[in-house]
Structure formats: C-alpha cells, structure tokens
Amino acid sequence: MKPSESYGARIWRKLKGHHSGMAGLVIVVLLALSSFSAPLVANDKPIVASYRGSLYFPALATYVDSWVPWQSLRYELKSLELTEGWFPLSGHYAVLEGRSWKEARAAGELSLDLWPLIEWSPTQFDRDSLKKKPGEDPEHLLGTDDQGRDVLSRLLHGTVVAMLVGVIAMSISSAIGITLGLAAGFFGKGIDLVLSRITEIVMCFPVFFLIIAVIAFLEPSIVNIMMVLGFVGWTRIFRLVRGEVLKVRSLDYVAAAQALGLPAWRVMVRHVLPNAISPVFVAIAFGVANAVLAETSLSFLGFGDTSVPSWGETVMQGRSYVSQGLWHLTIFPGLAIFVTLTGFNLLGQGLRDAMDPKLRD
Amino acid sequence: MLTYLFKRIIAMIPTLLGITFITFLIINLAPGDPVATQFGQGGSERGAGAGEGGGGGDRERQADAIKAKKKLLGMVREDHTVSTWGLGEAVQEEIQSWPRLARLGELPGWPQALLVLESGALVVGTHEGSVLRLDAGGVPVWTARPAEGGTSGITTMVRDGERVLVGDGEGRLTAFSLEDGAMSAQSTALGRGLRDLQLLPDGTVASAGEDGLVRLHDASSLNSRQGLEGHVSGVYALALLPDGTLLSAGYDRKLRAWDTGSGALRYETEPLPQAVNEIALSPDGSQLALAGDDRAVHLVEVAPLPELRSRSLEGHFKAVSTVAWSADSSRLVSGSRDETARLWEVASGKELARTPDVAGAVRQVLVVGETVYTGARSWAEVPVWKRYLSWLWRTITLDFDRSFVDDRPVMEKITAALPITIFLNVIALAIIYLISIPLGVLAAVRRGGVFDQVSSVILFLLYSIPNFWLATLLIMGLSSERTFDLLPSVGLYSRGHQDLSYLSWLWDRSLHLVLPVTVMVYGGFASLSRYARTTMLETIQEDYVRTARAKGLPEYLVVFKHAFRNSLITIVTLVANLLPAMIGGSVIVEYIFSIEGMGRLGFDAILARDYPVIMAITTFSAVLTLLGILVSDLLYSVVDPRVRAE
C-alpha cells in the first residue's frame, strides 16, 4: 500500500477488486446510459426531420417531458419554447396541422427523417395492436400491453422513472438525514435527545403502509411519490451520520479547529462532515434500490402515477391477465426491476466492503 | 432488572406521545373533508320531511351523519343546549353577528321542541325522547320520558293549563304534570309521528300526523276521537285562527281550513311552492307566517284567505323549518336547516340579524318577551388540544370507535385480522431463522471459501427480487390453468374447509400457505444470514474460542458449543428489528393472495378512506414495534448485563 494513497483512491482500488461491486457499478452505469438515451431510442417522433424546408429535432422535446417531473415547470419550459423560441429547446415542436409525425411521414411530407430504433413512445396507444405477445407483431418487439402501449419502449423509459425516483427521493432523504445527523452528533445534549427521539418515532411506523396512506390522500403524482419516499427514508442516514459525527467530534483535529475560533458551522461542514460522510454513500446506494422498489410496489398496487411509464404498472397489468397468458407483461418489467435493484444493492455491498476497516488489506 | 425495565418504560413515554401525535397529525392534515367524499354532495333537492321519527329530511340526516363521523374523529361534539338571543341585541349594520345570550341546560339529546313558562322556566323535548323542565338558569327540575327505552324523539309540545302535552315520533300523545313531571295520560301509539299540536278552545287537542291526518284527541284520555281527512300526505303544521278555524298544512303544499265542530273541510288554498313546515299566527291576529321548504318564509294576510296572496322573506339557503313572531307582531324569527336562525322586520322584509354559530339545523324557535330561544341539532367544534387529548386517551384505552364502512367496531376488525398476520409472520420468521442461521454460520466457518461466496451471491440476488414480481411469477407458474394448477393462490383455505377431516384440513391449509410464505421468506435470508455470519466471525475471534481451540477441543465442539451458542443470542434479539417490516410488508402479500390480515385490512381502509381503521392500524403497528424494541432491549440486557449499567 502506497503511504500517500488518498481515502477515495483506496476505496476505488478496493472496489475495482470487488467483483460483485463492480458488476453493480456496471449495471448502474448502463441504467443511467439507458435513461439518458431513452428518448432517442424509443420515441414516436423522429430524431431529426425536415418538414416544409425547416429542420426539427422533435425527439429532444421528450427530454423535457420525461426528465422534468414537475408539471408546472414542464409547462413553463414548453411555453418558453413555443412562445419565446428559446434555444436549445426551440425547434422541437413543429406545427403539423394536428397530425402526428408518423402521419406526416406516411403522407410523404418529410424530406429528411431519422427515426429512433423503436418508433413508439411509452405512453402512445396503438389501438390496432392490443395485448400482443412478443413476436406477434413485428412492430412491437416485446409485445404490447392491454392498451396497446409498446412494452420495450415502456421498459426503456421506465429507467428514467426509476432513476428520477431513486435520485430525487434519496437526495431529499440524504439532505434531511445528513443535516439532522450532523446537528445531533455535533451539538449533542438536548438537540441530540430530541432528534434521536423523533427518529425513533418515525422508525416505529410501518413505512410502506404510511407511504400508501399518504399517497392515497394526496394526488398520486410521481412528484408526490418521490417527496413522500424522501421524507420517510431519512432515518437510516441520520443514524449513520450521527454515529460517525460522534466518533469524529472527539478527535484532536476538531478540537484544534475549534480552538482556532472557527464558527461552529465551519467546523461542522469543513472538518467534521467530510470525515463522517463515507458510510452515507453505502446507505444511498441501498436507499436508491429501496426507493425504486417502493415506487414500483406502489404502481403495482395501483397507487402510482399512470402518466409515467412505471415498471410496476406493467407488472400489475400482467397480473390481471395471468389467465390470458400475457406472460411478457410480467416477465420483462419484473426483470428490469430485478436488474436495477441488483445493481444498486451490489454497488452498495461493494462500497460497504471497500470501506470496511476490518477488511483492510 | 426491574429498575432497568422501569427506566426503559419511562423512556418509551415520549415516543408513545410522538406516535399518537403523528397519527393525529396525519388525519387532521388529510386534505379536504375527511368524510364528505364518502357521502358525496348528492341527496334530494327537496329534502322534505317525509322521514321517520323526529322528522327531518334526508339531507339533514346526511349532514348529521357526516358530523357524526367527524365526531368519531373527535373534531366536533354534539351540543345539547338551548341557545337564547336578545331581540334588542340585534345589530343592524352587521347582519352576521347576533350575540348569543346564553346556552341553557346540558340535555341528554338535541332540543327539538321548546316551551317557555311565565317564570322563564323552560320545558324541552329532545331528539332521543326525553322531556325536561329547566329552571330559568338552565338547571333541570325534572326529567320524564313518554316511553321508557323508546328511541323516537319528541317532536312537538303544547301547554294545557298545569300540564304539558307532548307528541313524539311514534305518534304518541302524552300529558305530563308541569309541577313534577308525572305522567297523567297517554294515547296509544300511531306508528307514524306527530308533527304539531294545537289546543282548541273547547279543550280538545288537535294533532298533525305524518300519516296525513289531522286528529282530534279527547282531552282526558288523549286518544284520537276523530280523524280529519283531506291531506294527501304528511301534515306538518297546525294553527288556530281567531274565529276558531283550524288551519293545517304539510307536504302536499296546500293550506286547509277545518271546522272543528263538525270536522268538515271548509276550504283549501292553491298549492304553495313547496312543503310547509310550520304555521305561525301573528299575535295581533292579522297575518300568518309559513315556514316553507322553498327556503322562504311566506307571509299571508288572514282576512282574504281563500286566495293565497303572499309575500315572502327570502334569505335562507335551505328549507325553513320553524318560524315565530315577536309579541308586537313587527318582527319575526325563522330557523332553517341552513343552520342559522334569522330575525326579520316584517314591514320592510329586511333581515335584521343572523345567528352566527348555531352550527346545526334549527328545529324550533320561540320568542318570549325580548328573548329568542332556539333549539337546534348543533355541533360544537372541539379545540385542537382537546382533540389530541381525547385521541391520546382513546389510544391508551384502545378505543378506536367504529369503521366508517360497515359500522363494526374497529377493534373487532383488528382482532380478527391480527392473528392471521401474526400467524403468517411467525411461520415466515421461523423459516427465515431455520435456514439463514446455518447458512451464515457455515459461511463464517468457511470464510472466503466457495460456499461463502456462492451463497452470498445467491442470497443477494434473492434479496433483490421484488416480492410482488415473484408472487406474480409463482401464480403464473404454479397456480394457473395455463401452466400447472398445483397450488392455491387465493385465501388461506378452500371453500368448504369446515367439512374436511382434520388431516385433509391441515393439508389444505398447508397448501394454501406455500405461496404466501415463500414470498414472505426469501428476502429475509440475505440480511439475516449475513448478520449471523458477521456475529459468528466476531465470536470466533474471541479469546475464549481461542482458549477452547488451544485446549484441543474438536472443531465442531468449538464452533457449536463455544462460538455458536454465544452468537446465537444476539441474533435472536434481532427479531424485534424485523417487526416494523411485518405489517408494511404484509400489505403486498396479503393483497396478492387475498388474505384477510392486517395488511389487507389497512389497504382496503385506505382505499375507502376509513379513517378510524387507518388510525388504529398505524397506531397499533407503531406500538407493536415499540414493544418489540423493548423486548429486544430486555433480552439483550439479560444476555449482557453491562447494558443495564449504562
């Protein structure tokens, strides 16, 4: 071991040697890539099209639709694009006189067009092709669901939903957990007592039941789901951070920083937090998996946001049509969830092993 | 040990308070009217009083039902008092604020019929069938009931010298002594309610019946002597004109006049817009005020009667149920189902004052001198802190009231569902422990070996399978007509399981358990076996294990007798930490396999917005979890006495 090796570099080196951890990392990277490319791979709009002499990039508009979960912000962006013509958003919405791009293509009005591999968007209904199994309709590689939506397209765009839910929910959880944990561990005494009690109370509630109840009372939009998942999932991070901060706080260099007369927040943020944060990454990796599982479970139970292509919703349809043998509705999205969970869990496991001081080489 | 237990229990109290506070917060912050969604805003537009017992329309009963449900949630309470308002206190500029003078009495039910005596004393008939005399300060002097154990309300009262005549929702006419409340006479019950009484000059009592008859009752026996036929549906109101003519009106909208001597119908008017709920003759004898279901008070001149040329006072937004004149006939008070009583100036038709906070359909108003009395089905808002305290008390006493959906006690539903969930979870936990502890121990003993690596990867993959997906796959593969129909996937037993012999019942039961239990267990293997492995690894490094090895003991003895037994204890205490996941996790399994346990109960309650059940389940599982943690701590302190010293 080189004496000058930094903490991060050592973790990375150990993670590289951890087979399953690396496998998890690869899966996570692939999922991220898939979610970034989904609008260009599966879409009912062309990537590039020339219509009546001007060039459009219609598929880019889907990025706004699927990557911005906040509806009001989405409308705001769209209206900016339509009325103000803002670059780089401008030029995605062509005026097609009420027709879809496919109809325009069929009419032969597109002089140049480059289409995605899968010419279906996840929320587009193909009325002529309901409940098709894979292979029954060459246009739909993995078949269609009961409303004629392309399963493969939903799978690809489902990665966007999973990533959004995981990342945003865990951001909220981490923000709450780290802030409160830092405060509790650093200040101790009354603050610690109160915050620990609150955590204990929150941990007593059956989380999934609570989530269903809140989602059922609120409007089941994907934003609400992310918020609720974020607001109930912080306890684990709180406990980790608090424990680490308690350990770090008693170290000499913290006393030194305080003796220099630095303000408390500076000691906390610059000196204590960086040395107490590493276990949080493990918790975040597992937490993303949990959030994805919770979101798909909610969709499976019918509490999900039906305007986004959640994998859980398709599994639910598969369950309703077990007797009709629509196995593809269960198998493929379920596999997608399984792979996602495995990826994040393996990554979390790998990180944990890499950070475990007892396993130091 | 006892002091430790005591300390732990004391430490739990703030947490318990927090749990009740959060459940309380969830329900109170739930958006919208927590109850209205159940009933919708429908109901008949007429809302006419063709109802049972104490009268009152569908709409009023619906409103009462909604408030009764709010009462269950502790948001409102029934306000069983008579309110008084001063005629002179009416503020002209601000219609809304008619200051209340006093609330009289703490009655057993809502006041529905009122009678004021000269002394200011009050006789009140309530919706649950009591008659009370209150002194001027509202203190009860006597209480009587026309029928013991009867449930129908008192609908109308009239004074007859030294006795009070009381009509109730079952059509009984009863006389009580004003002095001491002793019953002096009672008629037979008609079945349909009486809505109004009128004393005739010759001592005869006239009654208005919901069955459409105006009856004349014998003064001493009170039994019906003659029925006056003419109305085609319920009669709600009676009045006596100065010339001795008896007027009646009701649901059929026509005012009819009767000759009380012969019982002949003198005349009937053109129909009014809607049903008439009360007729009040002005003290100067010149005008009639009719309380109409059409939300207006109609003023009718007495003199040119056959033709009905009326003027109306409009302002109420629901049916007017009662009306009364001031002594000088210049002003008029009306009470309505819109939960207000309003004061009108008769000459100008102007609204002078409105009660602000009766908060319940007004059933009777009376004006005596300068005081207005109102009897209403009032509800009072309960302050938030009181609500919380009562919710806390209900949690402590496990009183969760009744379900909104089927009116069964919530505790009954929970005690039916809880054993099923616990049964399933105990089986699942037993299987998880039986399988994952040996796996963990073996992995620890052969640390880094093939078995360790392979088992950890397989368990990890199992852990990542979403349970609803596996459940669906299992149903598809093992319980579907298209593939193999090997195992049942609905419920915990077959139809007709009661008739099976014990062995085949057991077999049936076991078959039904296979799929749900499989789905419940596989995810637990990974975490528990990993925990067992870690604990075992730590124990193996202890000095006493090294000592055992050094003594030359065989390896299996070292592992099982020295290492395993010591690490087992810490693993067992882990049970408590698995509790929170129990009920939350059972939602999906019980939903998929149609098992009537706690998870399913909670799921259905959430769908139906059955707040008492949701609150009960949330509280229950939180408290169970807390108890689990306590038990785990206690177990731990038994194993490791150092914990207690902290």
Interface residues (C-beta under 8 A of the other chain):
Chain A: S20 R197 I198 E200 I201 V202 M203 C204 F205 P206 V207 F208 F209 L210 I212 A213 V214 A216 F217 L218 A289 L293 T296 S297 F300 L301 G312 V315 G318 R319 V322 S323 G325 W327 T330 I331 G334 I337 F338 L341 T342 N345 L346 Q349
Chain B: P14 T15 G18 I19 I22 I26 A30 P31 V457 F460 L461 Y463 S464 I465 P466 F468 W469 T472 L473 I475 M476 S480 E481 R482 P580 A581 M582 I583 G584 G585 V587 I588 Y591 I592 G599 G602 F603 I606 L607 R609 I614 I617 T618 S621 A622 V623 T625 L626 I629
